[in-house]
Amino acid sequence: MAGRKRRKLNKLVAATTNKKETLTYKEKETCEQHGWIELPRDVLELIISRLTLEDNIRASVVCKEWFSVAVNVRVVSKPPWLMFIPKSGNEVEFYDPLQRVFYALELPELSHSRICYSKDGWLLVYKPETHQLIFVNPYTRKLIELPKLELQYQIVAFSAAPTSSSCIVFTIRPITATIIVISTCQPGAAEWTRINFRNRLPFVCRMWNKLVFCGGKFYCLSLTGWLGVYDPAKRTWVVHVLPPPKCPQNFSLKNWWKNKFMAEHNGEIFVVYTSSEVNPVIYRLDQGIQGWVQMKTLGGLSIFASFLASHARTDLLGTMRNRVYFTKVRYYGRRCISYSLDNRRYYPKKQCYDWGKDNPFGSIWIDPPEDLSCFG
């Protein structure tokens, strides 16, 4: 009898112990959850401020306190504005695709000039009559002149704002069927540095019309899709032996030189091919420069494509993500034409567009101003 009672007592003690352990685990888990929720606000701000926009939005639904902090530290990128280059007169229009609003400025500085490139809110313009290349900030009206250089084509790019010590201006021009000349200059320099290079691949087109600066180098895409890379630090020019991006079906031969766009973002290079009969095709250059990879999604990235200079953005709000924006505005400024990779269609209409028919020099994307005070 004593043994039976002892066994029952042991079972009761064991059950009680297990129950206490279970309660302790649940209480511990609850305490951990409360610990995260009740973090000091300054610590919580530091943590959430390091999140991407997508993760920031997820964190904001945890509780009221996290919502308040997430909204307070949320950083939303501004999309570039579309700048329309006037055929005559000095009034320049800017279009904000986010707010769907037009702005106008009188910019006599752009009179009798050609827009070549844009980056970091600056324009690079060329005066054909004087062979003068000038940096123009359309919002502050600041001008920075470069040494004179005769340009036959508006194929110029620069690496950073001209106020930066890392700014390098780059242009490439064919001399013969197999020889090109690359010219570089920095703001404040007295003259251009010119170097001749021979295209080692005889089948490569001698015209290079798409330029981007990425990872300390200038990447150039030829009319036929071959990739050349210039390293300004080493002063080397290499044409990579890799197949060009495959053109979409029914690619327009008439306007084929105007139907592709090239952009850079965080070390990645993207090329967009368009056609009047099929949807755009987007490629990404792989890091090993071993080929072009067709993209089915941009993963939240958006590309703003124009012939003279294309831009890419992340952390945009709402439906602006995972799209390619083009240089045409419809419905009296209410919609900028874009292609959605999520829905595989153009907006605002379910139709394809022939961007080769548009004037490639009539507009350009440019970073917006910090504020609107320059518009009066």
C-alpha positions as CSV (number, residue, x, y, z in Angstrom):
1,M,0.0,0.0,0.0
2,A,2.8,2.4,0.9
3,G,4.5,1.7,-2.5
4,R,1.2,2.4,-4.4
5,K,0.8,5.8,-2.6
6,R,4.4,6.7,-3.2
7,R,4.0,6.0,-7.0
8,K,0.8,8.2,-7.2
9,L,2.6,11.0,-5.3
10,N,5.5,10.8,-7.7
11,K,3.2,11.0,-10.8
12,L,1.4,14.0,-9.2
13,V,4.7,15.8,-8.6
14,A,5.9,15.0,-12.2
15,A,2.6,16.4,-13.7
16,T,2.9,19.5,-11.6
17,T,6.5,20.0,-12.6
18,N,5.6,19.6,-16.3
19,K,2.8,22.1,-15.9
20,K,5.1,24.6,-14.3
21,E,7.6,24.1,-17.1
22,T,4.9,24.7,-19.8
23,L,3.7,27.8,-18.1
24,T,7.2,29.1,-17.7
25,Y,7.8,28.6,-21.5
26,K,4.6,30.4,-22.4
27,E,5.3,33.2,-20.0
28,K,8.9,33.5,-21.3
29,E,7.6,33.7,-24.9
30,T,5.1,36.4,-23.9
31,C,7.8,38.3,-22.1
32,E,10.0,38.2,-25.2
33,Q,7.1,39.5,-27.4
34,H,6.5,42.3,-24.9
35,G,10.2,43.0,-24.9
36,W,10.2,43.7,-28.6
37,I,7.1,45.7,-28.5
38,E,8.2,47.8,-25.5
39,L,11.6,48.6,-26.9
40,P,12.7,52.3,-26.2
41,R,11.5,54.5,-29.0
42,D,15.0,55.6,-30.0
43,V,16.2,52.0,-30.3
44,L,13.1,51.1,-32.3
45,E,13.7,54.0,-34.7
46,L,17.3,52.9,-35.2
47,I,16.2,49.4,-36.1
48,I,13.3,50.3,-38.4
49,S,15.2,53.0,-40.1
50,R,17.5,50.3,-41.6
51,L,14.6,48.4,-43.2
52,T,13.7,48.6,-46.9
53,L,10.4,50.3,-47.7
54,E,8.6,47.0,-48.1
55,D,9.8,45.7,-44.7
56,N,9.1,49.1,-43.1
57,I,5.4,48.7,-44.2
58,R,5.3,45.2,-42.8
59,A,6.7,46.4,-39.5
60,S,4.1,49.2,-39.3
61,V,1.2,46.7,-38.8
62,V,2.7,45.2,-35.6
63,C,1.1,47.7,-33.2
64,K,0.3,51.4,-32.9
65,E,3.8,52.3,-31.5
66,W,5.6,50.5,-34.4
67,F,3.2,52.2,-36.9
68,S,4.1,55.6,-35.5
69,V,7.9,54.9,-35.6
70,A,7.7,53.3,-39.1
71,V,5.9,56.2,-40.6
72,N,8.2,58.7,-38.9
73,V,11.4,57.1,-40.3
74,R,10.1,55.9,-43.6
75,V,12.1,57.0,-46.6
76,V,10.3,57.1,-49.9
77,S,12.3,57.8,-53.0
78,K,11.1,60.5,-55.3
79,P,10.8,59.5,-59.0
80,P,12.7,61.6,-61.5
81,W,10.8,64.3,-63.4
82,L,10.3,64.4,-67.1
83,M,11.7,67.5,-68.7
84,F,10.4,68.6,-72.1
85,I,12.9,70.3,-74.3
86,P,11.3,73.2,-76.2
87,K,11.7,73.5,-80.0
88,S,11.7,77.3,-79.6
89,G,11.5,79.8,-76.8
90,N,13.0,79.5,-73.3
91,E,10.1,78.0,-71.3
92,V,10.9,74.5,-70.2
93,E,8.2,72.2,-68.8
94,F,8.7,69.6,-66.1
95,Y,6.3,66.8,-65.2
96,D,6.1,65.1,-61.8
97,P,4.8,61.5,-62.5
98,L,4.0,61.0,-58.8
99,Q,1.8,64.1,-58.2
100,R,0.9,64.3,-62.0
101,V,1.6,68.0,-62.0
102,F,3.4,70.2,-64.6
103,Y,5.8,72.9,-63.7
104,A,7.5,75.5,-65.9
105,L,10.7,77.5,-65.8
106,E,12.2,80.2,-68.1
107,L,15.7,78.9,-68.9
108,P,17.5,81.1,-71.4
109,E,20.7,79.2,-70.5
110,L,19.4,76.4,-72.7
111,S,18.8,78.5,-75.8
112,H,20.6,77.3,-79.0
113,S,21.9,74.2,-77.2
114,R,21.4,70.5,-77.3
115,I,20.7,68.4,-74.1
116,C,23.2,65.5,-73.9
117,Y,22.7,63.9,-70.5
118,S,21.3,64.2,-67.0
119,K,22.4,63.0,-63.6
120,D,22.0,64.1,-59.9
121,G,19.8,67.0,-61.0
122,W,22.3,68.4,-63.5
123,L,22.1,68.7,-67.2
124,L,25.1,68.5,-69.7
125,V,24.3,70.7,-72.7
126,Y,26.3,71.4,-75.9
127,K,26.4,74.7,-77.8
128,P,27.0,73.7,-81.5
129,E,27.9,77.2,-82.5
130,T,30.7,77.6,-80.0
131,H,31.5,73.9,-79.3
132,Q,31.0,74.6,-75.7
133,L,29.9,71.9,-73.2
134,I,28.3,73.3,-70.1
135,F,26.8,71.8,-66.9
136,V,23.5,73.5,-66.1
137,N,21.5,73.1,-62.9
138,P,18.0,74.1,-64.0
139,Y,16.8,74.7,-60.5
140,T,19.6,76.8,-59.1
141,R,20.6,78.2,-62.5
142,K,24.3,77.4,-61.7
143,L,26.6,76.9,-64.7
144,I,29.9,75.1,-64.9
145,E,31.8,75.3,-68.2
146,L,34.1,72.6,-69.7
147,P,36.9,73.1,-72.3
148,K,35.6,73.3,-75.8
149,L,35.1,70.0,-77.8
150,E,33.5,69.5,-81.1
151,L,30.8,66.9,-80.9
152,Q,29.3,65.1,-83.9
153,Y,26.8,63.2,-81.8
154,Q,25.0,63.8,-78.5
155,I,26.7,60.7,-77.0
156,V,28.1,62.0,-73.7
157,A,27.8,60.9,-70.1
158,F,29.2,61.9,-66.7
159,S,29.8,60.0,-63.5
160,A,28.6,62.3,-60.8
161,A,27.5,65.9,-60.2
162,P,30.0,68.5,-61.4
163,T,30.4,69.7,-57.9
164,S,31.9,66.4,-56.9
165,S,35.6,65.7,-57.2
166,S,34.8,62.3,-58.7
167,C,33.0,63.8,-61.7
168,I,34.3,62.6,-65.1
169,V,32.8,63.5,-68.4
170,F,33.0,60.8,-71.1
171,T,32.3,60.7,-74.8
172,I,33.1,58.2,-77.5
173,R,33.4,58.8,-81.3
174,P,34.3,56.6,-84.2
175,I,37.2,57.7,-86.4
176,T,37.3,54.8,-88.8
177,A,35.6,51.5,-89.1
178,T,38.0,50.0,-86.6
179,I,39.3,52.9,-84.5
180,I,37.4,55.0,-81.9
181,V,38.5,58.0,-79.8
182,I,37.5,58.3,-76.2
183,S,37.6,61.8,-74.7
184,T,37.4,62.5,-70.9
185,C,37.5,65.7,-68.9
186,Q,36.9,66.8,-65.3
187,P,35.4,70.2,-64.2
188,G,38.2,72.7,-63.8
189,A,40.5,71.0,-66.3
190,A,42.1,73.1,-69.0
191,E,41.7,70.5,-71.8
192,W,40.3,67.1,-72.8
193,T,42.2,63.9,-72.6
194,R,41.9,61.9,-75.9
195,I,42.9,58.3,-76.4
196,N,42.5,56.3,-79.6
197,F,41.6,52.6,-79.4
198,R,41.2,49.9,-81.9
199,N,38.1,47.7,-81.9
200,R,39.6,44.2,-81.7
201,L,36.3,42.6,-82.9
202,P,35.8,43.5,-86.6
203,F,32.1,42.6,-86.5
204,V,31.3,45.2,-83.8
205,C,29.4,48.2,-84.9
206,R,31.5,51.4,-84.6
207,M,28.6,53.5,-83.2
208,W,28.1,53.4,-79.5
209,N,24.9,55.2,-78.5
210,K,24.0,54.1,-74.9
211,L,26.3,55.1,-72.0
212,V,26.0,54.6,-68.2
213,F,28.5,54.9,-65.4
214,C,28.6,51.9,-63.1
215,G,31.2,50.7,-60.5
216,G,33.8,53.2,-61.6
217,K,33.6,52.4,-65.3
218,F,31.7,53.6,-68.3
219,Y,29.6,51.0,-70.1
220,C,28.8,51.5,-73.7
221,L,26.2,49.7,-75.8
222,S,26.6,49.7,-79.6
223,L,23.8,50.1,-82.1
224,T,24.0,46.3,-82.6
225,G,24.0,45.5,-78.9
226,W,27.7,44.8,-78.2
227,L,29.1,45.9,-74.9
228,G,32.3,48.1,-74.5
229,V,33.7,49.1,-71.1
230,Y,36.1,52.0,-70.4
231,D,38.0,52.2,-67.1
232,P,39.0,55.8,-66.6
233,A,41.4,54.9,-63.7
234,K,43.4,52.4,-65.9
235,R,42.6,54.1,-69.2
236,T,41.6,50.8,-70.8
237,W,38.9,50.0,-73.4
238,V,37.6,46.4,-73.7
239,V,34.8,45.1,-76.0
240,H,33.4,42.0,-74.3
241,V,32.8,38.9,-76.3
242,L,29.2,38.1,-75.3
243,P,26.1,37.9,-77.4
244,P,24.0,41.1,-77.5
245,P,20.6,41.2,-75.8
246,K,18.1,39.4,-78.0
247,C,15.7,41.8,-79.8
248,P,12.0,41.2,-79.4
249,Q,10.0,39.8,-82.3
250,N,9.0,42.3,-84.9
251,F,11.7,44.7,-83.7
252,S,11.4,47.9,-85.9
253,L,14.3,48.0,-88.3
254,K,13.4,51.6,-89.3
255,N,13.8,53.0,-85.8
256,W,15.9,50.3,-84.2
257,W,18.5,52.8,-83.0
258,K,15.9,54.6,-80.9
259,N,14.0,51.7,-79.5
260,K,16.4,50.6,-76.7
261,F,17.3,52.2,-73.3
262,M,20.0,51.6,-70.8
263,A,20.0,52.3,-67.0
264,E,22.1,51.5,-64.0
265,H,21.2,50.9,-60.3
266,N,23.4,49.9,-57.4
267,G,26.0,48.1,-59.6
268,E,23.4,46.5,-61.9
269,I,22.9,47.4,-65.6
270,F,19.6,47.0,-67.4
271,V,18.7,47.3,-71.0
272,V,15.1,47.7,-72.3
273,Y,14.1,46.8,-75.8
274,T,10.8,48.0,-77.1
275,S,8.7,47.2,-80.2
276,S,5.4,48.5,-81.6
277,E,3.9,45.0,-81.7
278,V,5.1,43.2,-78.6
279,N,5.7,44.1,-74.9
280,P,9.1,45.5,-73.8
281,V,11.8,43.0,-73.1
282,I,14.2,43.8,-70.2
283,Y,17.7,42.4,-69.7
284,R,20.1,42.6,-66.8
285,L,23.9,42.2,-67.3
286,D,25.2,39.5,-64.9
287,Q,28.0,40.4,-62.6
288,G,30.5,38.2,-64.3
289,I,29.8,39.8,-67.7
290,Q,29.1,36.4,-69.1
291,G,25.7,37.2,-70.6
292,W,22.4,39.1,-70.5
293,V,19.6,37.7,-68.4
294,Q,16.0,38.4,-69.4
295,M,14.0,39.8,-66.5
296,K,10.4,38.8,-65.7
297,T,10.3,41.1,-62.8
298,L,12.3,44.0,-61.5
299,G,11.6,43.1,-57.9
300,G,10.2,46.6,-57.0
301,L,12.7,48.5,-59.1
302,S,11.3,51.0,-61.6
303,I,13.1,52.3,-64.8
304,F,12.5,55.7,-66.3
305,A,13.5,55.4,-69.9
306,S,14.5,58.1,-72.3
307,F,16.9,58.1,-75.2
308,L,19.4,60.6,-73.8
309,A,19.5,59.3,-70.2
310,S,17.5,56.7,-68.3
311,H,17.2,56.4,-64.5
312,A,16.2,53.6,-62.0
313,R,14.6,53.9,-58.6
314,T,13.6,51.7,-55.7
315,D,11.4,52.4,-52.7
316,L,8.7,54.1,-54.7
317,L,5.2,54.2,-53.4
318,G,2.3,52.1,-54.6
319,T,1.8,51.0,-58.2
320,M,4.9,52.9,-59.3
321,R,7.1,49.9,-58.5
322,N,8.1,47.2,-60.9
323,R,7.4,49.4,-64.0
324,V,9.1,51.0,-66.9
325,Y,8.1,54.6,-67.5
326,F,8.4,56.3,-70.8
327,T,8.5,59.9,-72.1
328,K,4.9,60.4,-73.1
329,V,2.2,61.9,-71.0
330,R,-1.5,61.4,-71.8
331,Y,-4.9,62.6,-70.7
332,Y,-3.8,66.2,-70.1
333,G,-1.1,65.2,-67.7
334,R,-3.1,62.7,-65.7
335,R,-1.1,59.7,-66.8
336,C,2.5,59.0,-67.8
337,I,2.6,56.0,-70.1
338,S,4.3,53.0,-68.3
339,Y,4.6,49.3,-68.7
340,S,3.8,47.1,-65.7
341,L,5.8,43.9,-65.3
342,D,3.3,42.6,-62.7
343,N,0.4,42.8,-65.2
344,R,2.3,42.5,-68.4
345,R,0.6,45.4,-70.1
346,Y,0.9,49.1,-70.8
347,Y,-1.0,51.8,-68.9
348,P,-3.2,53.6,-69.5
349,K,-4.1,51.5,-72.6
350,K,-3.8,47.9,-73.4
351,Q,-1.6,48.5,-76.5
352,C,2.0,48.6,-77.5
353,Y,3.8,51.8,-78.5
354,D,6.5,52.5,-81.1
355,W,8.9,54.7,-79.2
356,G,11.1,54.9,-82.3
357,K,8.6,57.3,-83.8
358,D,9.0,59.8,-81.1
359,N,11.6,62.6,-81.2
360,P,14.5,61.1,-79.1
361,F,15.9,64.5,-78.3
362,G,12.6,66.1,-77.2
363,S,12.6,65.0,-73.5
364,I,14.8,63.6,-70.8
365,W,14.4,62.4,-67.2
366,I,16.0,64.4,-64.5
367,D,16.1,64.3,-60.7
368,P,13.6,66.6,-59.1
369,P,14.5,69.7,-57.0
370,E,14.7,69.5,-53.2
371,D,11.9,72.0,-53.0
372,L,9.6,73.9,-55.2
373,S,10.8,77.4,-54.4
374,C,12.6,77.7,-57.8
375,F,9.2,77.7,-59.5
376,G,8.0,80.8,-57.6
